[in-house]
Amino acid sequence: MKVTFIGGAGTVTGSKTLIESKGIRILIDCGLFQGIKPLRELNWGPLPVLPSTIDFVLLTHGHLDHCGWLPRLVNQGFKGKIYCTSPTVAITKLILLDSAKIQEEEANKANDGKYSKHETAEPLYTVEQAEKVFPLFRVIKINEPIPLDAEIEAVFTNAGHILGACTIAVTLENKTLVFSGDIGRDDDLLMFSPIKPKKADYVFLESTYGNRLHPHSDTKAELEMYINNTINVGGTVIIPSFAVERAQVIMYLLWQLKQERKIPDVPYIIDSPMGISALNIFRDNPKWHKLSPDECNKVSEMFILVSDYQETNEIILDPRPKVVVAASGMITGGRVLSYLQHYIVIPETTIIMVGYQAEGTRGRKLLEGSKDIKIYGQYYPVKAKILEIQGLSAHGDQKDLLNWLSELENKPIKVFLVHGENQPADELRIKIQEKYGLACKIPLIGQEFEL
């Protein structure tokens, strides 16, 4: 049996892990690389094996860094089955269509503005190619074994994090390989606590926040203060947000603050067609989260929900103070870029970062104090206040990750630390060895291991 780390190793994006056993090939996740250019360029390269030779894709959840390369995989010949939960199917369809649309729009803008380094800018994939993924989805039930082959089965269990997110245990050659996916927090506002594995011979554990403890600060109070301070000086608040789960958490907190009359009566805007659709997925999957149907409805009633791009332009040009939640969360694309083109040069503006910002993204650059930001080929001076609320992450922190290993009844042969930058992964390695005495390995992209 062989495992190859095609992505999500030494970085928090591009998650792809290939298992090969007795002629069967299984890909765990099929994510898009984001962030610095050397990583993004990997999206254009080939896999180490032909996609047509992969039998199954097992999808932990529907975030772009775990599912966003599926259209390329299918376009290059993959014809197998993609197994995941029902909410993950719905979210992945949303994410892929949105990603494809952004790819097409940015290629068109680069061509129109003649700022591409290539003679003709091409999208990584098109909407039509994204849609070709959809017939390959197969919905699974959590906690029930799925036979993949005569001697191979997989079991999906709830990982928290976002709707439908799962940890996947694959049993083959009398060994159990547990892929954590992205692990949620034990005290998440909307998601239930992750299910901890009981048995594993090999563990593939995410390490996004392997060197960090989430602050015990009152995130709702921080949000209240930042909004009031901005509105009081006539400014606009822009919250770049992941459309799935994070946008809904922000909406829920803002709704609570409005109910408590702690924030002013200004327009509260969700400008994310995908975020609006994700709200409907929340309504359709009440067993996967803590909100009641009545709460879902009441929360959404507070917001102006924007789908039409013409309305986006009208809101941007409206000088009144307002609070805007728009994707994407790392400012790598989406409608938040249009808002920033207008508002980032205005000193009264506040931009609140509410999620992980990968290396090389605009969001990370803003947090690191960049004096200007490049949007659609043009640089804009950063005059707005850049603030961060750290307590809203959907990822478990170091304590959560260590706790996730606490119920193992046997001692795994090895723990592979994936989906994390090098320093967080290494600090988590040390903590795991100290607490559990387990052998840990931090793989590099492209490394192979025989198990």
C-alpha positions as CSV (number, residue, x, y, z in Angstrom):
1,M,0.0,0.0,0.0
2,K,1.3,3.4,-1.0
3,V,0.2,7.0,0.0
4,T,1.2,10.0,-2.0
5,F,0.8,13.6,-0.8
6,I,-0.2,15.5,-3.9
7,G,-1.3,18.6,-2.0
8,G,-2.2,20.0,1.4
9,A,1.3,19.2,2.6
10,G,3.3,22.1,4.0
11,T,0.4,24.4,3.0
12,V,-3.3,24.7,4.0
13,T,-4.5,24.5,0.4
14,G,-4.7,22.0,-2.5
15,S,-5.6,19.0,-0.3
16,K,-5.1,15.8,-2.2
17,T,-3.9,12.5,-0.8
18,L,-3.7,9.4,-3.0
19,I,-4.0,5.8,-1.7
20,E,-2.9,2.9,-3.9
21,S,-3.6,-0.6,-2.9
22,K,-3.8,-3.8,-5.0
23,G,-4.6,-1.9,-8.2
24,I,-7.2,0.4,-6.6
25,R,-6.6,4.2,-6.4
26,I,-8.5,6.4,-4.0
27,L,-8.1,10.2,-3.8
28,I,-8.9,11.8,-0.5
29,D,-10.1,15.3,-1.4
30,C,-9.3,17.2,-4.6
31,G,-8.6,20.7,-3.5
32,L,-7.4,23.9,-5.3
33,F,-4.1,25.5,-4.4
34,Q,-4.4,29.1,-3.3
35,G,-2.0,31.8,-2.0
36,I,1.5,32.4,-3.3
37,K,2.1,32.1,-7.1
38,P,4.3,28.9,-6.9
39,L,1.3,27.1,-5.2
40,R,-1.3,28.5,-7.6
41,E,0.8,27.4,-10.5
42,L,0.5,23.8,-9.3
43,N,-3.2,24.0,-10.2
44,W,-2.1,24.0,-13.9
45,G,0.2,21.0,-13.6
46,P,-0.6,17.3,-14.0
47,L,-1.2,14.8,-11.2
48,P,1.5,12.1,-10.7
49,V,-1.0,9.5,-11.9
50,L,-3.5,9.8,-14.8
51,P,-6.9,10.9,-13.5
52,S,-8.5,8.2,-15.6
53,T,-6.7,5.6,-13.4
54,I,-8.3,6.9,-10.1
55,D,-11.3,4.8,-9.0
56,F,-12.8,6.9,-6.2
57,V,-12.7,10.4,-4.7
58,L,-13.7,10.6,-1.0
59,L,-14.5,14.2,-0.2
60,T,-14.2,15.3,3.4
61,H,-16.1,18.6,2.8
62,G,-17.0,21.3,0.3
63,H,-14.5,24.1,0.9
64,L,-12.5,25.1,-2.2
65,D,-9.2,24.0,-0.9
66,H,-10.6,20.4,-0.6
67,C,-12.9,20.2,-3.7
68,G,-11.9,23.0,-6.1
69,W,-9.7,20.9,-8.4
70,L,-12.5,18.4,-9.2
71,P,-13.4,20.0,-12.6
72,R,-9.7,19.6,-13.7
73,L,-9.7,16.0,-12.5
74,V,-12.9,15.2,-14.5
75,N,-11.8,17.2,-17.6
76,Q,-8.6,15.1,-17.6
77,G,-10.4,11.8,-17.6
78,F,-11.6,10.8,-14.1
79,K,-14.9,8.8,-14.5
80,G,-15.1,7.3,-11.0
81,K,-17.5,8.0,-8.1
82,I,-17.2,10.9,-5.7
83,Y,-18.5,9.9,-2.3
84,C,-19.6,12.5,0.3
85,T,-22.5,13.6,2.5
86,S,-25.6,15.3,1.2
87,P,-24.7,18.8,2.5
88,T,-21.3,18.4,1.0
89,V,-22.8,17.7,-2.5
90,A,-24.9,20.9,-2.2
91,I,-22.0,23.0,-1.0
92,T,-19.5,21.6,-3.5
93,K,-21.8,22.4,-6.4
94,L,-22.1,26.0,-5.1
95,I,-18.4,26.3,-4.6
96,L,-17.4,24.9,-8.0
97,L,-19.9,27.0,-9.9
98,D,-18.8,30.1,-8.1
99,S,-15.1,29.3,-8.6
100,A,-15.6,28.6,-12.3
101,K,-17.5,31.8,-12.8
102,I,-14.7,33.8,-11.0
103,Q,-12.1,32.0,-13.2
104,E,-14.0,33.0,-16.3
105,E,-14.6,36.6,-15.2
106,E,-11.0,37.1,-14.2
107,A,-9.7,35.7,-17.4
108,N,-12.0,38.0,-19.3
109,K,-11.0,41.1,-17.2
110,A,-7.3,40.2,-17.8
111,N,-7.9,40.0,-21.5
112,D,-9.9,43.2,-21.7
113,G,-7.5,45.1,-19.5
114,K,-4.5,43.5,-21.2
115,Y,-2.7,42.9,-17.9
116,S,-2.2,39.1,-18.3
117,K,1.4,37.9,-18.8
118,H,0.0,35.4,-21.3
119,E,-1.1,36.3,-24.8
120,T,-4.6,35.1,-23.9
121,A,-5.6,34.5,-20.3
122,E,-7.5,31.2,-19.9
123,P,-9.7,30.2,-16.9
124,L,-8.4,27.2,-14.9
125,Y,-11.8,25.7,-15.7
126,T,-15.2,26.8,-17.0
127,V,-18.8,26.6,-15.6
128,E,-19.5,23.9,-18.2
129,Q,-16.5,21.9,-17.0
130,A,-17.6,22.3,-13.3
131,E,-21.1,21.0,-14.1
132,K,-19.6,17.8,-15.6
133,V,-18.5,16.9,-12.0
134,F,-22.1,16.7,-10.7
135,P,-23.2,13.4,-12.1
136,L,-20.3,11.6,-10.4
137,F,-21.5,12.5,-6.8
138,R,-22.7,9.6,-4.6
139,V,-24.4,10.6,-1.3
140,I,-23.4,8.5,1.7
141,K,-24.9,8.2,5.2
142,I,-22.6,9.0,8.1
143,N,-21.4,6.2,10.4
144,E,-22.3,3.5,7.9
145,P,-19.6,1.5,6.1
146,I,-19.4,2.1,2.3
147,P,-17.9,-0.9,0.4
148,L,-15.5,0.5,-2.2
149,D,-14.0,-2.9,-3.3
150,A,-14.1,-6.4,-2.0
151,E,-11.6,-5.7,0.8
152,I,-11.9,-1.9,1.1
153,E,-14.5,0.1,2.9
154,A,-14.9,3.7,4.1
155,V,-16.8,5.2,7.1
156,F,-17.6,8.9,7.3
157,T,-18.1,10.6,10.7
158,N,-19.0,14.1,11.6
159,A,-16.0,16.5,11.8
160,G,-17.8,19.7,12.8
161,H,-16.2,22.5,10.8
162,I,-18.9,23.2,8.2
163,L,-22.2,21.6,7.1
164,G,-21.6,18.0,6.0
165,A,-17.9,18.0,6.9
166,C,-16.5,14.5,7.8
167,T,-13.6,12.6,9.0
168,I,-13.1,9.5,6.8
169,A,-11.7,6.1,8.0
170,V,-10.6,3.9,5.1
171,T,-10.0,0.2,6.0
172,L,-7.8,-1.8,3.6
173,E,-5.1,-4.5,3.8
174,N,-6.2,-5.0,7.5
175,K,-5.2,-1.4,8.3
176,T,-7.3,1.6,9.1
177,L,-6.3,5.0,7.7
178,V,-8.1,7.9,9.3
179,F,-8.2,11.2,7.4
180,S,-9.3,14.0,9.7
181,G,-10.4,16.4,7.1
182,D,-10.7,19.9,8.6
183,I,-11.7,19.5,12.3
184,G,-14.2,21.8,13.8
185,R,-14.1,23.3,17.3
186,D,-15.4,21.7,20.4
187,D,-17.3,24.9,21.3
188,D,-18.5,26.1,17.8
189,L,-21.4,28.5,17.7
190,L,-23.3,26.6,15.0
191,M,-21.6,23.2,14.4
192,F,-21.7,20.1,16.7
193,S,-18.5,18.9,18.2
194,P,-16.3,16.6,16.0
195,I,-16.5,12.8,16.6
196,K,-13.2,11.5,17.8
197,P,-11.7,8.3,16.2
198,K,-11.5,5.1,18.3
199,K,-9.2,3.1,16.1
200,A,-6.5,4.1,13.6
201,D,-3.3,2.5,12.3
202,Y,-2.3,5.7,10.4
203,V,-3.7,9.1,11.1
204,F,-3.7,12.0,8.6
205,L,-4.3,15.0,10.8
206,E,-4.9,18.6,9.7
207,S,-2.6,21.1,11.4
208,T,-3.9,24.5,10.3
209,Y,-3.8,26.0,13.8
210,G,-1.3,23.5,15.2
211,N,0.6,26.3,17.0
212,R,-2.3,28.4,18.1
213,L,-4.9,28.6,20.8
214,H,-8.0,30.5,20.0
215,P,-8.4,33.5,22.2
216,H,-10.9,33.5,25.0
217,S,-12.0,37.0,24.0
218,D,-15.6,37.9,23.5
219,T,-15.9,37.9,19.7
220,K,-19.4,39.3,19.8
221,A,-18.2,42.3,21.9
222,E,-15.3,42.8,19.5
223,L,-17.7,42.9,16.5
224,E,-20.0,45.3,18.4
225,M,-17.1,47.7,19.2
226,Y,-15.6,47.7,15.7
227,I,-19.0,48.3,14.1
228,N,-20.0,51.1,16.4
229,N,-16.6,52.8,16.2
230,T,-16.8,52.8,12.4
231,I,-20.5,53.9,12.0
232,N,-19.9,56.7,14.5
233,V,-17.4,58.3,12.2
234,G,-19.6,57.8,9.1
235,G,-17.6,54.8,7.8
236,T,-18.5,51.5,6.2
237,V,-17.6,48.1,7.6
238,I,-16.5,45.4,5.2
239,I,-16.2,41.8,6.4
240,P,-14.5,39.5,3.8
241,S,-16.0,36.1,4.6
242,F,-16.1,32.5,3.5
243,A,-19.6,32.1,2.1
244,V,-20.2,28.7,3.8
245,E,-20.5,28.6,7.6
246,R,-18.4,31.8,8.3
247,A,-21.0,34.1,6.7
248,Q,-23.8,32.4,8.6
249,V,-21.9,32.7,11.9
250,I,-21.4,36.5,11.2
251,M,-25.1,36.8,10.4
252,Y,-26.1,35.0,13.6
253,L,-23.8,37.3,15.7
254,L,-25.0,40.5,14.0
255,W,-28.6,39.3,14.5
256,Q,-28.0,38.7,18.2
257,L,-26.4,42.2,18.6
258,K,-29.3,43.8,16.7
259,Q,-31.8,42.0,18.9
260,E,-29.9,43.3,22.0
261,R,-29.9,46.8,20.4
262,K,-26.1,47.0,20.7
263,I,-25.4,48.0,17.1
264,P,-27.0,50.8,15.1
265,D,-29.9,50.7,12.6
266,V,-27.9,50.8,9.3
267,P,-28.1,48.5,6.3
268,Y,-26.7,45.1,6.9
269,I,-25.8,43.5,3.6
270,I,-24.9,40.0,2.5
271,D,-23.4,40.4,-0.9
272,S,-22.6,36.8,-1.8
273,P,-25.0,34.7,-4.0
274,M,-23.2,31.7,-2.7
275,G,-23.6,32.8,0.9
276,I,-27.3,33.2,0.3
277,S,-27.5,29.8,-1.2
278,A,-25.6,28.4,1.7
279,L,-28.2,29.9,4.1
280,N,-30.8,27.8,2.2
281,I,-28.6,24.7,2.7
282,F,-28.6,25.5,6.4
283,R,-32.4,25.5,6.3
284,D,-32.5,22.2,4.3
285,N,-30.1,20.4,6.8
286,P,-31.4,21.1,10.3
287,K,-29.8,17.9,11.8
288,W,-26.3,19.2,10.9
289,H,-26.3,22.4,13.0
290,K,-27.6,24.0,16.1
291,L,-29.9,26.7,14.7
292,S,-33.7,26.1,14.7
293,P,-35.7,26.7,11.5
294,D,-37.3,29.7,13.1
295,E,-33.9,31.2,14.0
296,C,-32.7,30.6,10.4
297,N,-35.7,32.6,9.1
298,K,-35.4,35.4,11.6
299,V,-31.6,35.8,11.0
300,S,-32.1,36.2,7.3
301,E,-34.9,38.7,7.6
302,M,-32.4,41.2,9.1
303,F,-30.2,41.4,6.0
304,I,-30.4,42.8,2.5
305,L,-29.5,39.8,0.4
306,V,-27.7,40.8,-2.8
307,S,-27.5,38.5,-5.8
308,D,-27.5,40.9,-8.7
309,Y,-24.2,42.6,-9.6
310,Q,-26.0,45.8,-10.6
311,E,-27.3,46.0,-7.0
312,T,-23.7,45.6,-5.8
313,N,-22.6,48.7,-7.8
314,E,-25.5,50.7,-6.3
315,I,-24.5,49.7,-2.8
316,I,-20.9,50.6,-3.4
317,L,-21.8,54.0,-4.6
318,D,-24.3,54.6,-1.7
319,P,-22.3,56.9,0.7
320,R,-24.3,55.9,3.7
321,P,-22.6,53.9,6.5
322,K,-23.3,50.2,6.3
323,V,-22.0,46.8,7.2
324,V,-21.2,44.5,4.2
325,V,-20.4,40.8,4.4
326,A,-19.0,39.6,1.1
327,A,-16.9,36.7,-0.2
328,S,-14.2,35.6,-0.6
329,G,-12.8,35.1,2.9
330,M,-9.1,35.5,1.9
331,I,-9.9,38.2,-0.6
332,T,-8.6,36.0,-3.4
333,G,-11.7,36.8,-5.6
334,G,-15.4,37.4,-5.5
335,R,-17.4,40.6,-4.9
336,V,-15.4,41.8,-1.9
337,L,-12.8,42.9,-4.4
338,S,-15.3,45.4,-6.0
339,Y,-16.0,46.9,-2.5
340,L,-12.3,47.1,-1.7
341,Q,-11.5,48.9,-5.0
342,H,-13.8,51.7,-3.7
343,Y,-13.5,51.6,0.1
344,I,-9.9,50.6,0.9
345,V,-8.7,54.1,0.0
346,I,-11.2,55.7,2.5
347,P,-9.7,56.2,6.0
348,E,-13.2,55.8,7.7
349,T,-13.5,52.3,6.3
350,T,-12.9,49.3,8.6
351,I,-12.1,45.9,7.1
352,I,-12.6,43.1,9.6
353,M,-10.8,39.8,8.9
354,V,-12.6,36.9,10.4
355,G,-10.9,33.7,9.1
356,Y,-7.6,32.1,8.3
357,Q,-5.5,33.9,5.7
358,A,-3.2,31.7,3.7
359,E,0.3,32.7,2.8
360,G,0.3,34.9,-0.3
361,T,-3.3,35.9,-0.2
362,R,-4.5,39.5,-0.2
363,G,-6.0,38.9,3.3
364,R,-2.6,37.8,4.7
365,K,-0.9,40.8,3.1
366,L,-3.4,43.2,4.7
367,L,-3.0,41.6,8.1
368,E,0.8,41.9,7.7
369,G,0.5,45.7,7.1
370,S,0.8,46.0,3.4
371,K,0.7,49.6,2.3
372,D,-1.0,48.8,-1.0
373,I,-3.1,46.0,-2.5
374,K,-3.3,44.8,-6.1
375,I,-6.8,44.3,-7.5
376,Y,-7.4,43.4,-11.2
377,G,-4.0,44.6,-12.2
378,Q,-4.1,47.9,-10.4
379,Y,-2.6,48.9,-7.0
380,Y,-4.7,50.7,-4.4
381,P,-3.2,52.4,-1.3
382,V,-4.5,50.9,2.0
383,K,-6.0,53.8,4.0
384,A,-8.8,51.7,5.7
385,K,-8.4,50.2,9.2
386,I,-7.5,46.5,9.0
387,L,-8.7,44.6,12.1
388,E,-9.0,41.0,12.9
389,I,-11.3,38.9,15.0
390,Q,-9.5,35.6,15.8
391,G,-12.2,33.8,17.7
392,L,-14.4,32.9,14.8
393,S,-12.4,30.3,13.1
394,A,-14.2,27.1,12.1
395,H,-10.9,25.2,12.6
396,G,-10.0,23.5,15.9
397,D,-6.9,25.0,17.6
398,Q,-4.0,23.2,19.0
399,K,-6.0,22.1,22.1
400,D,-8.9,20.8,19.9
401,L,-6.5,18.9,17.6
402,L,-4.8,17.2,20.6
403,N,-8.2,16.5,22.1
404,W,-9.4,14.9,18.9
405,L,-6.7,12.1,19.3
406,S,-7.6,11.5,23.0
407,E,-10.1,8.5,22.5
408,L,-7.9,6.3,20.3
409,E,-7.9,2.8,21.8
410,N,-4.8,1.7,20.1
411,K,-1.5,3.4,19.3
412,P,-1.2,4.4,15.7
413,I,1.9,3.4,13.8
414,K,2.3,7.0,12.5
415,V,0.6,10.4,12.5
416,F,1.0,12.4,9.3
417,L,0.5,16.1,9.9
418,V,-1.1,17.7,6.8
419,H,-3.0,20.8,5.7
420,G,-0.8,23.2,7.7
421,E,2.1,25.5,7.1
422,N,5.5,24.2,8.4
423,Q,5.7,26.0,11.7
424,P,2.2,25.1,13.0
425,A,2.7,21.5,11.8
426,D,6.0,21.2,13.6
427,E,4.7,22.7,16.9
428,L,1.8,20.3,16.8
429,R,4.2,17.4,16.1
430,I,6.1,18.2,19.3
431,K,2.9,18.5,21.4
432,I,1.6,15.1,20.1
433,Q,4.9,13.4,20.8
434,E,5.0,14.9,24.3
435,K,1.4,14.1,25.2
436,Y,0.8,10.7,23.4
437,G,4.3,9.5,22.5
438,L,3.2,9.0,18.9
439,A,5.5,9.0,15.9
440,C,4.7,12.0,13.7
441,K,5.8,12.9,10.2
442,I,5.3,16.2,8.3
443,P,5.2,15.2,4.6
444,L,6.2,17.4,1.7
445,I,4.2,17.9,-1.5
446,G,5.0,15.0,-3.8
447,Q,6.3,12.6,-1.1
448,E,5.4,9.0,-1.2
449,F,5.2,6.5,1.7
450,E,4.8,2.8,1.7
451,L,2.5,1.7,4.6
